[in-house]
Each structure stands twice: as C-alpha cells, then as structure tokens.
Amino acid sequence: MFTGIVQGMATVVAIDKKQDFQTHTVRLESSMSEGLTIGASVAHNGCCLTVTKIDGELISFDLMQATLKLTNLGELKEGGAVNIERAAKFGDEIGGHSMSGHISLQAQVSDVIDTPNNRTIWFTLPMDAMKYVLAKGYIGLDGCSLTIGEVEQNRFSVHLIPETLERTLFGHRKVGDHINVEFDPQTQAIVDTVERVLAAKQIVESNR
C-alpha cells in the first residue's frame, strides 16, 4: 500500500531492454534507500515495482511489457526521472489517501497555468473514465495523492503548491505529457456499485 505522498525524485541511470521486459536502474539517495531490501515494493510514478537488485544507491527493478504499455514508464529514457514512494508501513501517517500502486490508465496534460506560488494543470481522459473523477475528490497522478479541482466534460484540473512542484515531476510537466492515473478506490467502488444496481433495476423493469 502507498499513501500518495511522494518522497522525492530519482534519476534513471540505466535501462536494460530484454525480451518481453526491461530492467530499470535508478539512483536512490540514502534518505530514500535506507533499509531497502530485495523484494521490497517501491512506487515509480505511482506504479508499484519490486526491487530486484541493490548496489549501493543503485536500485534495479524489472518491468513487464504490460506495465511498459499501460504506464508512462515505457517512455522513460536514461537520465530521466521518476517520482518515488516507498511502501507504507503500519503506523505510518497517511497524509494522502490509500493507493495500491496499480495504474488504471494514462491522462494527457492539456494545459499548464502558472501563477505566483502555484500551478494549475489540466488533464484529459477518455470520456468513459470521467465517471471516476469528481470535483474535490481524490486522484492519484504519477503517484501523487491530489485533490481534483474543476471538472469539465473529458478534462479536470489540479492545483499544485510550491512544495509539490519542488518534490515531484509536476514542476517540469508540460502540455502533451502522459501521466499515470490511479483512481480513488472508494470512488471507483461507489460508482461501479451504483452502475450495477441501476443496470439490474433496468433489467427487472424491462421484464415486467
């Protein structure tokens, strides 16, 4: 489990492409790698990956083709960066919202509006996915737990403070970038349940 509170960014120092998967090696500062062991879970842009090798500050992870296609990790190049969060421990403060590290799909940055001391970013999604996007609700974007601002048709915005812009990739994101999305599981469960109940009700009424 993750909390959506990104601890910092890590540089991708090597990408080893193999048949049907890749190995990514990132450099984790001691503050983020302390106590890390083989088999531990670490979120990269919100995607849960397993540690496969540790060589000092160089940490390696294997990515299957399904992960590379579904997430923006498939677009990474050596020298690029990812948002990093270590798996939560029992007793940790949950400053964001509970996240699984399982990416649903990608959103695209459609607009970036900079004002003094904050930034507003607009994202577009397929229309059928917008049912999970509610104003003032939670959403996971590149591993960050964020509050949704405005919602308009197939797009939504988030408002970002300087701390978030400094600690995460959102300080560098631009129009056209692809962002990993994990919907709030509670919102998703409620929406799916309501849809099933309404569909069942329609079937009953049509059979009368």
C-alpha positions in Angstrom: 0.0 0.0 0.0 1.1 3.6 -0.7 -0.1 6.9 0.6 0.4 9.1 -2.4 2.9 11.3 -0.6 5.9 11.3 -3.0 9.2 11.3 -1.1 11.3 12.7 -4.0 12.5 12.1 -7.5 15.1 9.5 -8.6 17.2 9.6 -11.8 17.1 6.6 -14.2 20.7 5.7 -14.7 20.3 2.6 -16.9 17.7 0.8 -18.9 18.4 -2.8 -20.0 15.9 -3.9 -22.6 15.3 -7.6 -22.8 12.8 -9.9 -24.5 9.3 -9.0 -23.1 10.6 -6.9 -20.3 13.1 -4.2 -19.2 15.3 -3.6 -16.2 15.4 -0.1 -14.9 18.1 1.0 -12.5 17.6 4.2 -10.6 19.8 6.1 -8.1 18.1 6.5 -4.8 19.6 8.8 -2.2 20.3 7.3 1.2 17.2 9.0 2.7 15.0 7.0 0.3 17.0 3.8 0.1 17.7 3.2 3.9 16.6 -0.3 4.9 15.6 -1.2 1.4 15.8 -5.0 0.7 15.4 -7.3 -2.3 11.6 -7.9 -2.9 10.5 -4.6 -1.4 7.9 -2.5 -3.2 8.7 1.0 -4.5 6.3 3.1 -6.5 7.7 4.8 -9.7 5.3 7.4 -10.9 2.7 5.7 -8.9 3.3 2.2 -10.3 4.3 -0.5 -7.8 7.6 -2.2 -8.7 9.7 -4.8 -6.9 13.3 -4.3 -6.0 15.4 -7.0 -7.8 19.0 -5.8 -7.2 20.7 -3.4 -4.8 24.2 -2.0 -5.4 24.7 0.9 -3.0 22.5 3.7 -4.2 21.8 2.0 -7.5 18.5 0.0 -7.3 17.1 -2.2 -10.0 13.5 -3.1 -11.0 12.1 -5.4 -13.7 9.1 -4.2 -15.7 6.9 -6.5 -17.8 5.7 -5.4 -21.2 2.1 -4.9 -19.9 3.5 -2.3 -17.4 5.5 -0.6 -20.1 2.4 -0.3 -22.4 -0.1 0.8 -19.7 2.1 3.3 -17.9 4.4 6.2 -18.8 7.4 4.2 -17.6 7.6 2.8 -21.1 8.5 6.3 -22.3 11.5 6.7 -19.9 15.0 7.2 -21.2 18.3 7.1 -19.3 18.8 10.4 -17.5 15.0 10.8 -17.0 13.4 11.0 -13.6 10.5 9.3 -11.7 8.5 10.2 -8.6 9.4 7.8 -5.8 7.4 6.5 -2.8 8.4 3.6 -0.5 5.7 1.2 0.5 3.8 2.4 3.6 4.3 0.7 7.0 1.7 0.0 9.7 1.6 3.0 11.9 2.8 5.5 9.2 0.9 8.7 8.9 -1.5 8.7 5.9 -1.1 12.2 4.6 -2.7 11.5 1.2 -5.1 8.6 0.5 -4.7 4.9 0.3 -3.3 3.8 -3.1 -2.4 0.4 -4.4 0.2 1.2 -7.0 -1.9 -0.3 -9.8 -2.3 2.2 -12.6 -5.6 2.4 -14.4 -4.6 4.3 -17.5 -2.8 7.5 -18.6 -4.1 11.0 -18.8 -2.6 13.7 -21.0 -1.6 17.2 -19.9 -3.7 19.6 -21.9 -2.9 22.9 -20.2 -0.5 24.4 -17.7 -1.3 27.7 -15.9 1.4 29.2 -13.8 0.5 31.9 -11.2 2.6 33.3 -8.3 3.3 30.5 -5.8 1.2 27.8 -7.5 0.5 26.0 -10.7 -2.8 24.6 -12.2 -2.6 21.6 -14.6 -5.4 20.4 -16.7 -5.6 16.7 -17.8 -7.8 15.0 -20.4 -9.1 11.4 -20.1 -11.3 9.1 -22.2 -15.0 10.1 -21.5 -15.9 6.8 -20.1 -13.2 7.2 -17.4 -14.5 10.6 -16.2 -17.2 8.9 -14.1 -14.5 8.3 -11.5 -13.4 12.0 -11.5 -15.4 14.1 -9.0 -14.7 17.7 -8.0 -13.0 17.8 -4.6 -12.4 14.1 -4.7 -9.0 12.3 -4.7 -7.0 11.0 -7.6 -3.5 9.5 -7.9 -1.4 11.2 -10.6 2.1 9.9 -11.2 2.0 8.6 -7.6 0.8 11.9 -6.0 -2.4 12.0 -4.0 -4.1 15.1 -5.3 -7.4 16.8 -4.8 -9.4 17.3 -8.0 -10.2 21.0 -8.7 -12.6 21.6 -11.6 -14.2 19.0 -13.9 -15.3 19.8 -17.4 -16.6 17.2 -19.8 -13.5 15.0 -20.5 -10.9 17.0 -18.6 -10.1 18.0 -15.0 -7.6 20.2 -13.1 -5.5 20.1 -10.0 -3.9 23.0 -8.2 -0.3 22.4 -7.0 1.6 24.2 -4.3 5.4 25.0 -4.4 6.3 22.0 -2.2 4.6 19.6 -4.6 6.3 21.3 -7.6 9.7 21.0 -6.0 9.4 17.5 -4.7 7.8 15.9 -7.8 7.9 15.9 -11.6 4.9 18.2 -11.7 7.3 21.2 -11.6 8.6 20.1 -15.0 5.4 18.7 -16.7 4.3 20.3 -20.0 1.4 20.1 -22.4 1.3 16.7 -24.2 3.0 14.7 -21.3 1.4 11.5 -20.3 0.6 11.0 -16.6 -0.2 7.7 -14.8 -3.6 7.7 -13.2 -4.9 5.6 -10.2 -8.5 6.4 -9.4 -9.5 6.7 -5.7 -10.6 3.1 -4.9 -13.6 4.2 -2.8 -14.9 6.5 -5.5 -14.4 3.7 -8.1 -16.2 1.2 -5.8 -19.2 3.5 -5.2 -19.6 4.4 -8.9 -19.3 0.8 -10.1 -21.9 -0.4 -7.4 -24.4 2.3 -8.4 -24.0 1.4 -12.1 -24.6 -2.3 -11.3 -27.7 -1.5 -9.2 -29.2 0.7 -11.9 -28.5 -1.9 -14.6 -30.1 -4.6 -12.5 -33.1 -2.3 -11.9 -33.5 -1.6 -15.6 -33.4 -5.4 -16.4 -36.2 -6.0 -13.8 -38.3 -3.2 -15.1 -37.9 -4.3 -18.8 -39.1 -7.9 -17.8 -42.3 -6.7 -16.2 
